[in-house]
Amino acid sequence: METLQCIHARRSIRRYTNEPIKEEDIETILSAAFSAPSAHNLHPIEFIVLKDRNNLVQLASKLTYGRSLNEAQVAICVVGDTNRQDNWEFLNHDAAAATQNMALAITDLGLSSVWIGCTPSYENMKDVHIELNLPDHIKCLSILAIGYPAVTKEANDRFEHLKIHKEKW
Ligand SMILES: Cc1cc2nc3c(=O)[nH]c(=O)nc-3n(C[C@H](O)[C@H](O)[C@H](O)COP(=O)(O)O)c2cc1C
């Protein structure tokens, strides 16, 4: 798929079929994540790949907006190492860049995903950290639920001229 076509075709899909995802596709998705830019070239982002149905359902139960994990074939949790990057904003920016790279790779492979946001201000993040067995210095920053789409959505076109400012606000 052409890059620009892929960017517009990506939509949040929350219903998936039972078709399993090939191991090589998971590798391709992760490889896209590792190619994301990183503040100060520190690369503090790591990944937890979940395929076990019990673990996916358990994780879903800890997240207010994570129901899509119940049907997902795979989840990739994007976690940040606060020892490697102590600037919280940059850690999150790195995680977002990796997450979006994966979402685009997923679309290119004919798969679908939804980005599940994680932030420490969510009460239940403590439970997510326990569920993933994370040490204190590793924070879960986002999760992608992934599967073959059981529903389709149109490519998005949200261009808004009024949101584009020239030279100054
Ligand atoms: C930072 C972030 C957090 C999000 N968190 C969730 C979430 O917890 N659960 C969910 O179902 N969708 C979540 N989404 C997906 C948005 O709801 C979705 O991107 C938005 O509705 C636009 O639809 P589209 O992705 O199909 O273009 C999140 C997206 C972003 C960027």
The ligand as an ORCA input file, in Angstrom:
! r2SCAN-3c Opt
* xyz 0 1
  C      -3.888      8.703     22.796
  C      -5.077      7.885     22.311
  C      -5.799      7.157     23.234
  C      -6.877      6.366     22.808
  N      -7.510      5.579     23.724
  C      -8.478      4.729     23.302
  C      -9.020      3.779     24.208
  O      -8.622      3.699     25.388
  N      -9.987      2.918     23.744
  C     -10.427      2.966     22.448
  O     -11.303      2.155     22.089
  N      -9.936      3.876     21.550
  C      -8.954      4.729     21.943
  N      -8.362      5.589     21.049
  C      -8.819      5.615     19.644
  C      -9.663      6.874     19.353
  O     -10.929      6.740     19.939
  C      -9.764      7.036     17.791
  O      -8.470      7.229     17.274
  C     -10.667      8.199     17.410
  O     -12.010      7.928     17.736
  C     -10.589      8.502     15.897
  O     -10.995      7.394     15.124
  P     -10.002      6.705     14.062
  O      -8.798      6.195     14.803
  O     -10.794      5.581     13.441
  O      -9.575      7.712     13.048
  C      -7.279      6.376     21.435
  C      -6.531      7.135     20.522
  C      -5.440      7.860     20.947
  C      -4.604      8.630     19.935
*
